[in-house]
Structure formats: C-alpha cells, structure tokens
Amino acid sequence: MRELYPRTGKAYAIGVTGPPGVGKSSLIAALVRAERERGRSVGVISVDPSSPFSQGALLGDRIRLIDHFLDPEVFIRSMGTRGHLGGLAEATLQALVLLDAAGKDVVFLETVGTGQSEVEVIRIADTTLLVLMPGSGDSVQALKAGIMEVPDAIAINKMDHAGAKAMLSDVRSMLALDQRPDRGPQVPVFLTDAVRGEGVPALVEALDARLAGLRADGELERRRGANLAAEVFTLASSRARAHLEASVAGDDELRSVLERVERRELDPLSAVDEILRRVFRITDG
C-alpha cells in the first residue's frame, strides 16, 4: 500500500447499493458491458454477507457477472463482510486502491444490501447509485430508512413491471420533499432493465455527468479527502479493538471485570471506563 498509494486517484469509484434482490449484480453486469463498449477498463468489488457461523459467503456476483470473466480488461473481486457492519468489508478501500493503481478507469463497489447501514458506501465511493425494484416491500422500506439521502442517481430496475412507473412517480415526489439547504442538484431517476440493457446507456451518461460536475466545483477532491480521513479512523478503531480483546484475554484482572458485568455486579459503562484506564491509560475526565 505504501508503494501504490501515490499512484492512485484516477479511477472513478461508483458505489451500488439498495435492498437485497433488486438486481444490483445484474445491473452492474449491464453497466460493465456499457463501460467496455466505451473502451474503459473496469473493476468490480462485490461484497456479500458472511455466515455468522462459518464466516463464509455465497458470493452470488460470481454467477451474475459470468459474461465478463474472460475479458482481460475486467477484474472482479468478491469478498464477505466478515461481520463488518455498514454494507462494506473492512478491506474494500484497500481493494479499491489496488484496482486504481492497476489502471482501472471505473470501479464498481457493490454493497451487501441490508438497509440503513448501507449509507457507509458514501464514505468510499465518488458517486453512489441506489437500485430499487417495484413491487418489493424492501424497496418501500429503503425509502423510509434514510437511504434516499445517499444516492447521486437512482435506478428502478425491471422497468416492465406493472408498478415501475408508479414507483418512479413516488420516488420523484419523495426527492422533491427533500429541502435540505446542502442538497445538491435533483437526483436523476431512471427506469432500467438489466437483462436487456434498456435505460443503461442513459444511466452511464448521468454517472459521467455527475463525475464531471464533482470535478468542476472541487467537490470530488473534498469528498475523497473526507473518505480517506474517515478510513484512517476506521482502521485505527479496528486495531484498537483487536488490541483491547487481546489485552483482556491475557490479563486475569481485566477478565474479572467482564465476569463482574456478567454477574451484574458492575454496569457495562463502568466496565468500559475501567478497561480503557488499564489498557490505554484513558480516563473519562
């Protein structure tokens, strides 16, 4: 990472999020095809939920992206969340850096699709695409869960569905109600069909236009800077937790603190204060 990091910053990172089962992987396959037709090299980082027992993942994107396996200009990397919240695996940004340094023009980041925690994708991607599907209760839940505040573009997949146009109207109405002063331009909404590729060229043009707009007003560099600064704290938090767990496991007195909590002799907040004081010399004052 130390050697590669100075060579990065050229790839366009597009986060693709949305509820499970709306066709994110299928739409990414169509977007990859459209990008390749434009002569661009593409990377795909697809994160699937891990089993809480085996930590394994199905990695279903491997099935839906099979058309691109033999293309030397497309690199697909699957990973499980490994228990990491927020829709993205902890190593996702590092994988993005590697693909960026390898010369990929566009990198798609597909998230797990578990609801409100998906907002973490905004901390890594340059642009975020929200995928919805008509006739899905999960899609309605997505509208209520705060995900509508994340995207730079929205795709309503399976445009032949009887409720597609009604959902298009509902989404636009909800976007019109967002009166936050820091809200940028109106988020474009597209009807798409990932299997047939309908609506995909217009979506690609909108994503390109969004990147051009971010570059023009300097927002792209500001957004990337904030993302990278946040990643420093994410990595620091992860290492601090690992150090805490190892310290508690190797110290009889610290283990006794947890045992007192289990016996309800000590409250959890007081236990935290005591552990931090002993391990990191941190006090609440």
C-alpha positions in Angstrom: 0.0 0.0 0.0 2.9 2.4 0.8 4.3 1.9 -2.7 1.0 2.0 -4.6 -0.8 4.8 -2.8 0.9 7.7 -4.6 -0.1 6.3 -7.9 -3.9 6.3 -7.2 -6.7 8.8 -7.5 -7.5 8.2 -11.2 -10.3 5.6 -11.0 -13.9 6.6 -10.8 -15.4 4.7 -7.9 -19.2 4.1 -8.1 -21.0 2.6 -5.2 -24.0 0.5 -6.0 -26.4 -0.1 -3.1 -30.0 -1.0 -2.4 -32.2 -3.7 -0.8 -31.5 -7.4 -1.4 -33.0 -8.9 -4.5 -33.5 -5.8 -6.6 -30.9 -6.8 -9.3 -27.8 -4.9 -8.2 -25.4 -7.6 -9.6 -27.4 -7.9 -12.8 -27.4 -4.1 -13.3 -23.7 -3.9 -12.6 -23.1 -6.6 -15.3 -25.0 -4.3 -17.8 -23.1 -1.2 -16.6 -19.8 -3.1 -17.1 -20.9 -4.0 -20.7 -21.7 -0.3 -21.4 -18.4 0.9 -20.0 -16.4 -1.7 -22.0 -18.2 -0.5 -25.2 -16.8 2.9 -24.4 -13.3 1.4 -24.2 -12.9 1.7 -20.4 -11.3 -0.8 -18.2 -13.4 -1.9 -15.3 -13.0 -3.3 -11.8 -15.8 -4.8 -9.6 -15.6 -5.2 -5.9 -18.6 -7.1 -4.7 -19.4 -7.6 -1.0 -21.7 -10.4 0.1 -23.0 -11.1 3.7 -20.9 -13.6 5.6 -22.3 -16.5 7.6 -22.2 -15.7 11.4 -21.1 -19.3 12.0 -18.6 -20.2 9.2 -17.8 -16.6 8.1 -18.2 -17.9 4.5 -20.2 -16.1 1.8 -22.1 -17.2 -1.3 -20.5 -14.5 -3.5 -23.5 -14.5 -5.8 -22.0 -11.9 -8.1 -19.8 -14.6 -9.5 -22.9 -16.1 -11.0 -24.4 -12.9 -12.5 -21.1 -11.4 -13.8 -20.1 -14.6 -15.6 -20.3 -12.9 -19.0 -17.2 -10.8 -18.2 -15.0 -13.5 -16.7 -12.8 -13.8 -19.9 -12.5 -10.1 -20.5 -8.8 -9.1 -19.6 -9.9 -5.5 -19.0 -12.5 -6.5 -16.3 -11.3 -7.6 -12.9 -13.9 -8.9 -10.4 -13.1 -9.4 -6.7 -15.6 -10.9 -4.3 -15.4 -10.6 -0.5 -17.5 -11.3 2.5 -18.3 -8.7 5.1 -16.7 -10.9 7.8 -19.0 -9.4 10.4 -18.2 -5.8 9.4 -21.3 -3.5 9.6 -22.2 -0.9 7.1 -22.6 -3.0 3.9 -18.9 -3.0 3.1 -16.0 -5.2 4.1 -13.2 -3.5 6.0 -10.7 -4.2 3.2 -12.9 -2.7 0.5 -11.0 0.6 0.3 -7.7 -1.2 0.1 -9.0 -3.3 -2.8 -10.2 -0.1 -4.5 -6.7 1.4 -4.1 -5.2 -1.7 -5.7 -7.5 -1.6 -8.7 -7.0 2.2 -9.0 -3.2 1.7 -9.1 -3.6 -1.2 -11.7 -5.1 1.4 -14.1 -8.8 0.6 -14.0 -10.9 3.5 -15.3 -14.1 2.7 -13.4 -14.5 0.6 -10.3 -18.0 -0.6 -9.1 -18.5 -1.2 -5.4 -21.5 -3.4 -4.8 -22.7 -3.5 -1.2 -24.5 -6.2 0.7 -27.9 -4.6 0.6 -29.1 -4.8 4.2 -30.9 -1.5 4.7 -30.0 1.7 6.6 -26.4 0.6 7.3 -25.7 0.9 3.5 -25.1 4.6 4.0 -21.4 3.7 4.7 -20.9 3.3 1.0 -20.9 7.1 0.7 -17.6 7.2 2.7 -15.8 5.2 0.0 -17.4 5.9 -3.4 -17.1 9.0 -5.5 -20.7 8.5 -6.7 -23.5 6.3 -5.3 -26.2 4.6 -7.3 -29.3 3.4 -5.5 -31.1 0.4 -7.1 -34.7 -0.2 -6.3 -37.3 -2.6 -7.8 -41.1 -2.1 -8.0 -43.4 -4.4 -6.1 -40.9 -5.1 -3.3 -41.6 -4.3 0.3 -37.9 -3.9 0.8 -37.9 -1.1 -1.7 -40.6 0.7 0.3 -38.5 0.2 3.4 -35.5 1.6 1.7 -37.4 4.8 1.1 -38.1 5.1 4.8 -34.7 4.1 6.1 -32.6 7.1 5.2 -31.1 5.5 2.1 -32.8 8.1 -0.1 -30.3 10.7 1.4 -27.3 8.8 0.0 -27.6 8.4 -3.8 -26.3 10.6 -6.7 -28.6 8.6 -9.0 -31.4 6.1 -8.7 -32.3 3.2 -10.9 -35.6 1.5 -10.8 -34.8 -1.9 -12.2 -37.2 -4.3 -14.1 -38.9 -1.4 -15.9 -41.5 -3.8 -17.4 -43.1 -4.4 -14.0 -46.6 -3.0 -13.8 -45.7 -0.8 -10.8 -42.5 0.7 -12.3 -44.0 4.0 -13.4 -45.9 4.4 -10.2 -42.7 3.9 -8.2 -40.9 6.3 -10.5 -43.5 8.9 -9.6 -43.3 8.1 -5.9 -39.5 8.4 -5.8 -39.5 11.7 -7.6 -42.2 13.0 -5.2 -40.1 12.0 -2.2 -37.0 13.6 -3.6 -38.9 16.8 -4.2 -39.7 16.9 -0.5 -36.0 17.0 0.5 -35.5 20.7 1.2 -32.1 20.5 2.9 -30.0 23.6 2.1 -26.9 21.4 1.5 -28.7 19.2 -1.0 -27.1 19.3 -4.5 -28.9 19.1 -7.8 -32.0 17.0 -8.2 -31.1 13.3 -8.1 -31.9 11.8 -11.5 -34.1 8.6 -11.5 -34.0 6.1 -14.3 -36.1 3.1 -15.4 -33.8 0.2 -16.4 -33.9 -3.4 -17.5 -30.6 -5.0 -16.6 -31.2 -8.2 -18.7 -32.0 -6.3 -21.9 -29.7 -3.3 -21.2 -32.6 -0.8 -21.6 -32.0 2.5 -19.9 -28.4 1.6 -19.1 -26.7 4.0 -21.6 -28.6 7.0 -20.2 -27.7 5.9 -16.7 -24.0 5.7 -17.6 -24.2 9.2 -19.2 -25.7 10.5 -16.0 -23.0 9.0 -13.8 -20.3 10.5 -16.1 -22.1 13.9 -15.9 -22.1 13.6 -12.1 -18.3 13.0 -12.1 -17.7 16.0 -14.3 -19.8 18.1 -12.0 -18.0 17.0 -8.9 -14.6 17.8 -10.6 -15.7 21.2 -11.8 -16.6 22.6 -8.4 -13.8 20.8 -6.5 -16.3 18.6 -4.6 -14.6 15.4 -5.9 -11.3 16.2 -4.1 -13.1 17.3 -0.9 -15.2 14.1 -0.9 -12.2 11.9 -1.5 -10.2 13.6 1.2 -13.0 13.1 3.7 -13.4 9.5 2.7 -9.7 8.8 3.2 -9.6 10.6 6.6 -12.5 8.5 7.7 -10.7 5.4 6.7 -7.8 6.2 9.0 -10.2 6.3 11.9 -11.9 3.1 10.8 -8.6 1.2 10.6 -7.5 2.7 13.9 -10.7 1.6 15.6 -10.4 -1.9 14.3 -6.8 -2.2 15.5 -7.7 -0.7 18.9 -10.5 -3.3 19.3 -8.1 -6.1 18.5 -5.6 -4.8 21.0 -8.3 -4.5 23.6 -9.5 -8.0 23.1 -6.0 -9.4 23.3 -5.3 -7.4 26.4 -8.4 -8.6 28.2 -7.8 -12.2 27.1 -4.2 -12.1 28.6 -5.0 -10.3 31.8 -6.8 -12.0 34.8 -7.8 -8.7 36.3 -9.4 -7.4 33.1 -11.2 -10.7 32.6 -12.6 -10.4 36.1 -14.1 -7.0 35.1 -16.1 -8.8 32.3 -17.1 -11.5 34.8 -18.5 -8.9 37.2 -20.6 -7.5 34.4 -21.9 -10.9 33.6 -22.9 -11.4 37.3 -24.5 -7.9 37.2 -22.1 -6.6 39.9 -20.7 -3.9 37.6 -22.5 -2.0 34.9 -21.1 -2.0 31.3 -20.2 1.7 31.1 -18.2 1.4 34.3 -16.5 -1.7 32.9 -15.6 0.3 29.8 -14.0 3.1 31.9 -12.0 0.6 33.9 -10.7 -1.4 30.8 -9.8 1.8 28.9 -8.0 3.2 32.0 -6.0 0.0 32.4 -5.2 -0.7 28.7 -4.9 2.8 27.2 -4.5 4.9 30.3 -7.7 6.7 29.3 -9.9 8.3 31.9 -13.4 9.8 31.4 -12.2 13.1 32.7 
